[in-house]
Structures are given as C-alpha cells and as structure tokens.
C-alpha cells in the first residue's frame, strides 16, 4: 500500500519534540517543520510574549488561524517531519507520534532549556525558578486543552490519536529518534496498524542529553 511520507510529532512540553524532529529528519533526509518556530515568528512580528499570545488566543483566534493555515498547507508535501501540537489533527494521514514523560522531568528540561535557549527566553518563556516553570507548564497544558477542545473538539494530549507513543523520560534523543525511525518504516509497509508504545525498562540510566 502507499502511505504518505509525512511524520507528525506531538506530545507534552519538554518531551523532546524539537530534538526528535531534527534527528528523524536528518536520518530520513526529510524537511523539518515546526509550529513552535511559526508561533515564535508570530510573537516577534506582533511583539508579544508567549503568555500574552496564550491569553489573547483564548478569545481571539487570528494567530491560531495563521499557524493552522501553514500546517494545513503541508498536506500536499512529502518527505517531511512536522513538530506540532496539532500536527496529527491537520495532517491526519501522517505517521502520528506522541512523546510522553513525567511532569517533573518535563519541568527540569524546560527550565534548563529556558536558561540556555535565547530564542525561547526572548519569546517570554524564561522563568526564575523550577516552581514557577511547573506552574507555567500546567497552566499552558490546561489552556491548550480548553482552547483546542473549544476550537477543534480535540484534546492534543489524548494518546489515543497516535500511531506511536514514546515515554521519553529515560530515553536519550538518539534512542527516541531510532524508535520513531524503525516504527515509521514498519508503518509504511503495514496496511492495518495498531498503536505501538515504547518505553525504556526500569533500571535504564536516567542520564539524558536534552
């Protein structure tokens, strides 16, 4: 059978979507797209922080629509990896991957990234403490769940939407990318697909390179 050569990556904040998208795109020689990059471009264009964007998006949907249009336009593309919370929704024929993890690990990763990543801190994602990061992550997820349910009747954190679910808490970026690569190759050749879940067994090193 013929399946589209499109991979969409979604998941919790801090789960490694950007790192995974980069590595999978490199392994497959695919073009990589990111709704996060699209949003950050809009933030700079409209002189908004991420918090202001999320607050405005609760009642004004023009910014969401701009990102949605860019994502929908990718349906005619091929050989692409798309890092997007709603990529699975706008590109339903894609190989849909969800990256999951424990929220404490997510908080630590986001805090580390906010300190070192100037593009994120410039968009208003930087914070002063782990406690504040945790509050922001939970508020962000709740905001997105409520907003996307209202707009699209879909929960972006419901793992039932996906072909592959990976717990990245004890994965390294390399093993996450390999799991996506290997499972995607099988998906391309399988007519009837059942969701696959991947997790590193207990006892695996906690060390990660995010």
Secondary structure, 3 states (H helix, E strand, C coil): CCCCCEEEEEECCCCCHHHHHHHHHHHHCCEEEEHHHHHHHHHHHHCCCHHHHHHHHCCCCHHHHHHHHHHHHHHHCCCEEEECCCHHHHCCCCEEEEEECCHHHHHHHHHHHHHHCHHHHHCCCCCCCHHHHHHHHHHHHHHHHHHHHHHHCCCCCCHHHCCEEEECCCCCHHHHHHHHHHHHHHHHCCCCCCCEEEECCCCCCCCCCC
